[in-house]
Amino acid sequence: MAEGGVYPWKIQKVERFGPSCTYSNLTKPLPPPPKGMIWDKDVDTKEWKLINEKQDEKEEEREESTDPSYIKHKVLPTDTLTGICLKYKISAVKVRQINRFSGSNLHLAPNPLIIPIVDPQLLVDGTIKVQEAESREMKLPIYTS
């Protein structure tokens, strides 16, 4: 006896073909926000979210401060995603989200990588060291290529 179709639990029927949702709403503008809230676009992840108007003022003050909110890391041939995450004390998931790549292959990642600073105090303490342009590691790929 051939496989399939004889018993009811073996019968496979496909009800619909194609995508399960419509993408026509992507071109429409965002709906008006509720009273006391505004739409805010995250620069790093490019996602929209609703925030309170007062919260937006606090974020503007934070952005105007002299502390950087991110570091640009030039990817070297010897770098690994795990090594970068350990160096800057950040999770690999966060690095992938902000830089919009998947996997651990840094050849497919943008160069330079944007590394968010979770705690600015780590920069002040020297726990996180910023990549120096005049370091030996940065000059090595220039001479070997």
Summary of the structure (lengths in Angstrom):
residues: 145
radius of gyration: 23.8
end to end distance: 65.0
largest distance: 76.3
contacts: 265
relative contact order: 0.11
helix: 34%
strand: 12%
